[in-house]
Amino acid sequence: MIVELTRIVTFEAAHRLPAVPDGHSYTVEITVRGAVDPITGFFIDYEDIQQAWAPLHKALDHRYLNEIEGLENPSTEVLAGWIWERLDVPGLHKLTIQETGKERCTYRGEV
């Protein structure tokens, strides 16, 4: 049996796009995909996803994103790719970044 599990995490940050200074409460949906172990009954523990997210949360939370290497132009699209490259969690399938109640970006590691 193959499943997709999603852990939702958040962080607060400010950023500036060309001529648009702004700040957001970001929501990140981390979705992993893999086979359920017949002995344990699950693919991965949600806490493992949280632990993989922890160093990225520390790097992003309450920061000015433009000052972080690789996020000099931190659009939601660029942010999704930046997180994808650094998130070390088994079976990473997709990331969805929501920066407001109405806008979101989903990335699946494809170029």
DSSP file with accessible surface (Angstrom, degrees, kcal/mol):
  #  RESIDUE AA STRUCTURE BP1 BP2  ACC     N-H-->O    O-->H-N    N-H-->O    O-->H-N    TCO  KAPPA ALPHA  PHI   PSI    X-CA   Y-CA   Z-CA
    1    1 A M              0   0  167      0, 0.0    35,-2.7     0, 0.0     2,-0.4   0.000 360.0 360.0 360.0 129.4    0.0    0.0    0.0
    2    2 A I  E     -A   35   0A  89     33,-0.2     2,-0.3    31,-0.0    33,-0.2  -0.884 360.0-179.5-104.8 132.7    1.4    3.4   -1.0
    3    3 A V  E     -A   34   0A  37     31,-2.7    31,-2.0    -2,-0.4     2,-0.4  -0.866  24.5-139.8-127.9 161.2    0.3    6.5    1.0
    4    4 A E  E     -A   33   0A  95     -2,-0.3     2,-0.4    29,-0.2    29,-0.2  -0.996  20.8-168.7-118.4 127.6    0.9   10.2    1.0
    5    5 A L  E     -A   32   0A  26     27,-2.3    27,-2.5    -2,-0.4     2,-0.4  -0.939   2.8-159.9-115.7 141.2    1.3   11.9    4.4
    6    6 A T  E     -A   31   0A  55     -2,-0.4     2,-0.4    25,-0.2    25,-0.2  -0.981   7.0-169.3-126.5 130.7    1.3   15.6    4.9
    7    7 A R  E     -A   30   0A  70     23,-2.4    23,-2.9    -2,-0.4     2,-0.5  -0.964  15.7-147.1-113.2 130.5    2.7   17.6    7.9
    8    8 A I  E     +A   29   0A 101     -2,-0.4     2,-0.3    21,-0.2    21,-0.2  -0.876  22.7 172.2-102.4 128.1    1.7   21.3    8.0
    9    9 A V  E     -A   28   0A   9     19,-2.7    19,-3.1    -2,-0.5     2,-0.3  -0.860  12.4-153.8-128.4 163.2    4.3   23.7    9.5
   10   10 A T  E     +A   27   0A  78     -2,-0.3     2,-0.3    17,-0.2    17,-0.2  -0.932  12.7 175.7-137.1 159.2    4.5   27.5    9.8
   11   11 A F  E     -A   26   0A   1     15,-1.8    15,-2.8    -2,-0.3     2,-0.4  -0.967  23.8-130.5-156.0 158.9    6.9   30.3   10.1
   12   12 A E  E     +A   25   0A  74     -2,-0.3    50,-4.5    13,-0.2    51,-0.6  -0.935  38.3 151.2-111.2 134.1    6.8   34.1   10.1
   13   13 A A  E     -Ab  24  63A   8     11,-2.1    11,-2.8    -2,-0.4     2,-0.3  -0.993  35.2-133.7-159.2 155.9    9.1   36.1    7.9
   14   14 A A  E     +Ab  23  64A  41     49,-2.0    51,-2.9    -2,-0.3     2,-0.3  -0.762  28.7 170.4-105.2 156.0    9.5   39.4    6.0
   15   15 A H  E     -A   22   0A   4      7,-3.3     7,-2.6    -2,-0.3     2,-0.4  -0.977  24.4-138.2-156.8 166.3   10.7   39.7    2.4
   16   16 A R  E     -A   21   0A 114     -2,-0.3     3,-0.1     5,-0.2    59,-0.1  -0.982  12.5-172.8-134.6 121.5   11.0   42.2   -0.4
   17   17 A L  E >   -A   20   0A  44      3,-1.7     3,-3.2    -2,-0.4    56,-0.1  -0.648  63.5 -53.5 -97.3 165.7   10.3   41.5   -4.0
   18   18 A P  T 3  S-     0   0   96      0, 0.0    -1,-0.1     0, 0.0    55,-0.0  -0.199 125.6 -17.9 -47.0 111.1   11.2   44.1   -6.5
   19   19 A A  T 3  S+     0   0   99      1,-0.1    -3,-0.0    -3,-0.1     0, 0.0   0.636 119.1  99.8  66.5  18.4    9.4   47.3   -5.1
   20   20 A V  E <   -A   17   0A  76     -3,-3.2    -3,-1.7     2,-0.0     2,-0.2  -0.660  50.6-173.2-135.2  81.9    7.1   45.2   -2.9
   21   21 A P  E     +A   16   0A 103      0, 0.0     2,-0.3     0, 0.0    -5,-0.2  -0.532  25.7 149.5 -71.1 142.3    8.2   45.0    0.8
   22   22 A D  E     -A   15   0A  76     -7,-2.6    -7,-3.3    -2,-0.2     2,-0.3  -0.987  35.4-145.9-163.7 165.8    6.0   42.6    2.7
   23   23 A G  E     -A   14   0A  39     -2,-0.3     2,-0.3    -9,-0.3    -9,-0.3  -0.977  20.1-174.9-141.3 153.5    5.7   40.1    5.5
   24   24 A H  E     -A   13   0A  24    -11,-2.8   -11,-2.1    -2,-0.3     2,-0.7  -0.977  34.8-125.0-144.7 159.2    3.7   36.9    5.8
   25   25 A S  E     -A   12   0A  70     74,-0.5     2,-0.3    -2,-0.3   -13,-0.2  -0.947  44.9-153.1 -98.4 107.7    2.7   34.1    8.0
   26   26 A Y  E     -A   11   0A   1    -15,-2.8   -15,-1.8    -2,-0.7     2,-0.4  -0.685  12.6-160.8 -88.8 141.1    3.8   31.2    5.8
   27   27 A T  E     -AC  10  98A  40     71,-2.7    71,-3.2    -2,-0.3     2,-0.5  -0.981   7.6-165.7-116.6 130.5    2.2   27.7    5.9
   28   28 A V  E     -AC   9  97A   0    -19,-3.1   -19,-2.7    -2,-0.4     2,-0.7  -0.977   7.0-158.8-120.0 124.0    4.2   24.9    4.4
   29   29 A E  E     -AC   8  96A  40     67,-3.1    67,-2.0    -2,-0.5     2,-0.7  -0.916   9.2-162.6-100.9 115.6    2.6   21.5    3.6
   30   30 A I  E     -AC   7  95A   0    -23,-2.9   -23,-2.4    -2,-0.7     2,-0.5  -0.890   8.8-170.2-100.7 115.5    5.3   18.8    3.5
   31   31 A T  E     -AC   6  94A   0     63,-2.7    62,-3.2    -2,-0.7    63,-1.9  -0.933   4.5-173.8-113.9 126.7    4.0   15.7    1.7
   32   32 A V  E     -AC   5  92A   0    -27,-2.5   -27,-2.3    -2,-0.5     2,-0.4  -0.822   6.7-157.0-112.5 156.1    5.9   12.5    1.6
   33   33 A R  E     +A    4   0A 119     58,-2.7     2,-0.3    -2,-0.3   -29,-0.2  -0.999  30.4 114.0-137.0 134.9    5.0    9.4   -0.3
   34   34 A G  E     -A    3   0A  13    -31,-2.0   -31,-2.7    -2,-0.4     2,-0.3  -0.989  58.1 -61.2-179.6 179.9    5.9    5.8    0.3
   35   35 A A  E     -A    2   0A  58     -2,-0.3     2,-0.3   -33,-0.2   -33,-0.2  -0.578  46.9-118.1 -84.6 140.5    5.0    2.2    1.1
   36   36 A V        -     0   0   27    -35,-2.7     7,-0.2    -2,-0.3    -1,-0.1  -0.597  28.2-122.9 -75.0 129.6    3.4    1.3    4.4
   37   37 A D     >  -     0   0   69      5,-1.5     4,-2.8    -2,-0.3     5,-0.3  -0.639  14.3-144.2 -72.8 123.9    5.5   -1.1    6.4
   38   38 A P  T  4 S+     0   0  126      0, 0.0    -1,-0.1     0, 0.0    -2,-0.0   0.772  96.8  48.0 -65.1 -21.9    3.4   -4.2    7.1
   39   39 A I  T  4 S+     0   0  156      1,-0.1    -2,-0.0     3,-0.1    -3,-0.0   0.936 121.8  30.2 -83.8 -47.8    5.0   -4.6   10.6
   40   40 A T  T  4 S-     0   0   72      2,-0.2    -1,-0.1     1,-0.0     3,-0.1   0.757  96.4-133.9 -82.9 -26.9    4.7   -1.0   11.9
   41   41 A G  S  < S+     0   0   55     -4,-2.8     2,-0.3     1,-0.2    -5,-0.1   0.554  73.9  77.4  84.6   6.5    1.6   -0.1   10.0
   42   42 A F        -     0   0   99     -5,-0.3    -5,-1.5     1,-0.1    -1,-0.2  -0.966  68.5-139.7-143.9 164.2    3.0    3.2    8.8
   43   43 A F  S    S-     0   0   53      1,-0.4     2,-0.3    -2,-0.3    -1,-0.1   0.904  85.8 -13.1 -84.7 -51.8    5.3    4.7    6.3
   44   44 A I  S    S-     0   0   12    -10,-0.1    -1,-0.4   -12,-0.1     2,-0.3  -0.991  71.1-106.8-151.4 148.1    7.0    7.4    8.4
   45   45 A D    >>  -     0   0   76     -2,-0.3     3,-1.3     1,-0.1     4,-1.1  -0.610  25.5-131.9 -76.8 135.4    6.3    9.0   11.8
   46   46 A Y  H 3> S+     0   0  105     -2,-0.3     4,-2.1     1,-0.3     3,-0.2   0.831 107.7  62.9 -56.6 -32.0    5.0   12.5   11.5
   47   47 A E  H 3> S+     0   0   84      1,-0.2     4,-2.6     2,-0.2    -1,-0.3   0.844  95.5  59.2 -64.8 -30.2    7.5   13.5   14.1
   48   48 A D  H <> S+     0   0   86     -3,-1.3     4,-1.9     2,-0.2    -1,-0.2   0.891 105.9  48.5 -63.6 -37.8   10.3   12.5   11.7
   49   49 A I  H  X S+     0   0    0     -4,-1.1     4,-1.9    -3,-0.2    -2,-0.2   0.932 110.9  50.5 -65.8 -44.0    8.9   15.1    9.2
   50   50 A Q  H  X S+     0   0   52     -4,-2.1     4,-1.6     1,-0.2    -2,-0.2   0.910 109.9  50.0 -60.6 -42.8    8.9   17.7   12.0
   51   51 A Q  H  < S+     0   0  114     -4,-2.6    -1,-0.2     1,-0.2    -2,-0.2   0.875 109.0  51.5 -66.1 -36.5   12.5   16.9   13.0
   52   52 A A  H  < S+     0   0   20     -4,-1.9     4,-0.4     1,-0.2    36,-0.4   0.860 112.0  48.2 -66.6 -33.2   13.6   17.3    9.3
   53   53 A W  H >X S+     0   0    1     -4,-1.9     4,-2.5     1,-0.2     3,-0.8   0.797  90.4  85.1 -75.0 -29.1   11.8   20.7    9.2
   54   54 A A  H 3X S+     0   0   41     -4,-1.6     4,-2.3     1,-0.3     5,-0.2   0.846  88.3  47.1 -49.7 -47.7   13.3   22.0   12.4
   55   55 A P  H 3> S+     0   0   83      0, 0.0     4,-1.7     0, 0.0    -1,-0.3   0.883 114.0  48.9 -66.5 -30.9   16.6   23.3   11.0
   56   56 A L  H <> S+     0   0   13     -3,-0.8     4,-1.9    -4,-0.4     5,-0.3   0.895 108.5  53.2 -73.0 -38.1   14.8   25.1    8.2
   57   57 A H  H  X S+     0   0   63     -4,-2.5     4,-3.1     1,-0.2     3,-0.3   0.941 108.8  50.3 -59.3 -44.4   12.3   26.6   10.6
   58   58 A K  H  < S+     0   0  175     -4,-2.3    -1,-0.2    -5,-0.2    -2,-0.2   0.887 112.1  47.9 -61.4 -38.1   15.3   28.0   12.6
   59   59 A A  H  < S+     0   0   30     -4,-1.7    -1,-0.2    -5,-0.2    -2,-0.2   0.796 124.1  29.5 -72.7 -28.4   16.8   29.4    9.4
   60   60 A L  H >< S+     0   0    0     -4,-1.9     3,-1.4    -3,-0.3    -2,-0.2   0.775  87.5 105.7-104.3 -33.6   13.5   31.1    8.2
   61   61 A D  T 3< S-     0   0   44     -4,-3.1   -48,-0.2     1,-0.3     3,-0.1  -0.311  99.7  -7.9 -65.7 128.7   11.4   32.0   11.2
   62   62 A H  T 3  S+     0   0  140    -50,-4.5     2,-0.3     1,-0.2    -1,-0.3   0.839 107.2 126.9  56.3  38.6   11.3   35.7   12.0
   63   63 A R  E <  S-b   13   0A 100     -3,-1.4   -49,-2.0   -51,-0.6     2,-0.8  -0.803  71.1-112.8-117.9 162.8   14.0   36.4    9.4
   64   64 A Y  E >   -b   14   0A  68     -2,-0.3     3,-2.0   -51,-0.2     4,-0.2  -0.871  30.9-152.9 -93.2 105.7   14.2   38.8    6.5
   65   65 A L  G >  S+     0   0    0    -51,-2.9     3,-2.2    -2,-0.8     6,-0.2   0.822  86.8  66.2 -57.0 -34.8   14.3   36.3    3.7
   66   66 A N  G 3  S+     0   0   16      1,-0.3    -1,-0.3   -52,-0.3     4,-0.1   0.735  96.1  58.8 -60.2 -21.2   16.3   38.4    1.3
   67   67 A E  G <  S+     0   0  139     -3,-2.0     2,-0.4     2,-0.1    -1,-0.3   0.498  86.1  94.1 -87.4  -2.7   19.3   38.2    3.6
   68   68 A I  S X  S-     0   0   14     -3,-2.2     3,-2.7    -4,-0.2    -8,-0.0  -0.776  89.7-104.7 -93.7 130.9   19.4   34.4    3.4
   69   69 A E  T 3  S+     0   0  165     -2,-0.4    -2,-0.1     1,-0.3    -1,-0.1  -0.279 108.1  18.9 -56.1 128.4   21.7   32.9    0.8
   70   70 A G  T 3  S+     0   0   34     -4,-0.1    -1,-0.3    -3,-0.0     3,-0.2   0.276 112.4  77.7  93.7 -10.9   19.7   31.7   -2.2
   71   71 A L    <   +     0   0    0     -3,-2.7    -3,-0.2    -6,-0.2    -2,-0.1  -0.048  46.0 125.3-119.0  31.5   16.6   33.7   -1.2
   72   72 A E  S    S+     0   0  117      1,-0.3    -1,-0.1    -5,-0.1   -56,-0.1   0.810  90.3  29.7 -61.8 -28.2   17.8   37.2   -2.5
   73   73 A N  S    S-     0   0   84     -3,-0.2     2,-2.3    -8,-0.1    -1,-0.3  -0.719  87.3-170.6-126.1  77.9   14.5   37.3   -4.6
   74   74 A P        +     0   0    0      0, 0.0    -3,-0.1     0, 0.0    -9,-0.1  -0.289  16.5 161.7 -82.0  61.7   12.3   35.2   -2.3
   75   75 A S     >  -     0   0   23     -2,-2.3     4,-2.8     1,-0.1     5,-0.2  -0.289  56.9-104.5 -64.0 164.6    9.2   34.6   -4.4
   76   76 A T  H  > S+     0   0   15      1,-0.2     4,-2.4     2,-0.2     5,-0.2   0.898 123.6  53.3 -59.6 -37.7    7.0   31.8   -3.3
   77   77 A E  H  > S+     0   0  128      2,-0.2     4,-1.9     1,-0.2    -1,-0.2   0.932 110.9  44.3 -63.4 -46.6    8.3   29.7   -6.2
   78   78 A V  H  > S+     0   0   59      1,-0.2     4,-2.5     2,-0.2    -2,-0.2   0.914 112.4  53.2 -65.5 -40.9   12.0   30.3   -5.3
   79   79 A L  H  X S+     0   0    0     -4,-2.8     4,-2.7     1,-0.2     5,-0.3   0.911 106.3  53.0 -61.1 -41.5   11.2   29.6   -1.6
   80   80 A A  H  X S+     0   0    0     -4,-2.4     4,-2.5    -5,-0.2    -1,-0.2   0.931 111.6  45.2 -60.7 -45.6    9.6   26.3   -2.5
   81   81 A G  H  X S+     0   0   13     -4,-1.9     4,-2.2     2,-0.2    -1,-0.2   0.899 111.6  53.1 -65.1 -38.6   12.7   25.2   -4.4
   82   82 A W  H  X S+     0   0   17     -4,-2.5     4,-0.9     2,-0.2    -2,-0.2   0.935 112.4  43.8 -62.9 -46.6   15.1   26.5   -1.7
   83   83 A I  H >X S+     0   0    0     -4,-2.7     4,-1.8     1,-0.2     3,-1.0   0.935 110.8  55.7 -64.2 -44.7   13.2   24.4    1.0
   84   84 A W  H 3< S+     0   0   55     -4,-2.5     3,-0.3     1,-0.3    -2,-0.2   0.909 105.8  51.3 -54.4 -45.6   13.0   21.4   -1.3
   85   85 A E  H 3< S+     0   0  146     -4,-2.2    -1,-0.3     1,-0.2    -2,-0.2   0.748 118.8  36.8 -66.4 -21.9   16.8   21.3   -1.8
   86   86 A R  H << S+     0   0  103     -3,-1.0     2,-0.8    -4,-0.9    -1,-0.2   0.571  88.4 100.0-108.9 -11.6   17.4   21.4    2.0
   87   87 A L     <  -     0   0   12     -4,-1.8     2,-1.1    -3,-0.3   -34,-0.1  -0.684  53.4-164.7 -85.2 111.0   14.6   19.3    3.4
   88   88 A D        +     0   0  146     -2,-0.8    -1,-0.1   -36,-0.4    -3,-0.1  -0.735  35.6 132.0-100.3  86.1   16.1   15.9    4.2
   89   89 A V    >   -     0   0   10     -2,-1.1     3,-1.3   -37,-0.1   -40,-0.1  -1.000  59.5-105.9-136.8 135.2   13.1   13.6    4.7
   90   90 A P  T 3  S+     0   0   84      0, 0.0   -57,-0.0     0, 0.0    -2,-0.0  -0.334  99.8  11.0 -61.5 137.9   12.5   10.2    3.1
   91   91 A G  T 3  S-     0   0   35      1,-0.2   -58,-2.7   -59,-0.2     0, 0.0   0.668  76.8-175.5  74.3  19.2    9.9   10.1    0.3
   92   92 A L  E <   +C   32   0A  33     -3,-1.3   -60,-0.3   -60,-0.2    -1,-0.2  -0.263  11.2 166.0 -53.1 123.8    9.6   13.8   -0.2
   93   93 A H  E     -     0   0A  56    -62,-3.2     2,-0.3     1,-0.4   -61,-0.2   0.763  53.6 -13.8-113.2 -43.7    6.8   14.1   -2.8
   94   94 A K  E     -C   31   0A  47    -63,-1.9   -63,-2.7    15,-0.1    -1,-0.4  -0.986  46.8-146.8-161.5 156.7    5.7   17.7   -2.8
   95   95 A L  E     -CD  30 107A   0     12,-2.6    12,-3.0    -2,-0.3     2,-0.5  -0.991   9.9-165.4-124.2 135.5    5.8   21.0   -1.0
   96   96 A T  E     -CD  29 106A   4    -67,-2.0   -67,-3.1    -2,-0.4     2,-0.5  -0.991   5.4-164.7-122.1 124.2    3.0   23.5   -0.9
   97   97 A I  E     -CD  28 105A   0      8,-3.0     8,-2.4    -2,-0.5     2,-0.5  -0.940   2.8-170.5-109.4 124.4    3.8   27.0    0.4
   98   98 A Q  E     +CD  27 104A  39    -71,-3.2   -71,-2.7    -2,-0.5     6,-0.2  -0.972  11.9 173.2-115.5 123.8    0.9   29.3    1.3
   99   99 A E  S    S+     0   0   35      4,-1.1   -74,-0.5    -2,-0.5     2,-0.3   0.577  71.1  11.9-106.6 -14.8    1.7   32.9    2.0
  100  100 A T  S    S-     0   0   46      3,-1.0     3,-0.3   -76,-0.1    -1,-0.1  -0.891  91.1 -90.8-143.1 179.9   -1.8   34.3    2.3
  101  101 A G  S    S+     0   0   69     -2,-0.3     3,-0.0     1,-0.2    -3,-0.0   0.663 123.6  34.4 -69.3 -12.4   -5.2   32.8    2.7
  102  102 A K  S    S+     0   0  191      1,-0.1     2,-0.4     0, 0.0    -1,-0.2   0.502 106.2  67.7-122.8  -7.5   -5.7   32.8   -1.1
  103  103 A E        +     0   0   98     -3,-0.3    -4,-1.1     2,-0.0    -3,-1.0  -0.955  50.1 158.0-122.7 139.8   -2.3   32.2   -2.7
  104  104 A R  E     -D   98   0A 136     -2,-0.4     2,-0.4    -6,-0.2    -6,-0.2  -0.986  24.1-149.2-152.8 158.6   -0.2   29.0   -2.7
  105  105 A C  E     -D   97   0A  24     -8,-2.4    -8,-3.0    -2,-0.3     2,-0.4  -0.999   9.9-158.9-131.0 131.4    2.6   27.4   -4.7
  106  106 A T  E     -D   96   0A  57     -2,-0.4     2,-0.4   -10,-0.2   -10,-0.2  -0.940   9.7-173.6-113.8 133.4    3.1   23.6   -5.0
  107  107 A Y  E     -D   95   0A  58    -12,-3.0   -12,-2.6    -2,-0.4    -2,-0.0  -0.984  16.3-176.8-128.2 136.5    6.5   22.2   -6.0
  108  108 A R        -     0   0  113     -2,-0.4     3,-0.1   -14,-0.2    -1,-0.1   0.027  59.1 -96.0-120.1  23.5    7.3   18.6   -6.8
  109  109 A G  S    S+     0   0   28      1,-0.3     2,-0.3   -14,-0.1   -15,-0.1   0.642  80.8 136.6  75.8  13.9   11.0   18.8   -7.4
  110  110 A E              0   0  144      1,-0.0    -1,-0.3     0, 0.0    -2,-0.2  -0.732 360.0 360.0 -97.2 144.3   10.7   19.1  -11.1
  111  111 A V              0   0  188     -2,-0.3    -1,-0.0    -3,-0.1     0, 0.0  -0.730 360.0 360.0 -97.0 360.0   12.7   21.5  -13.2
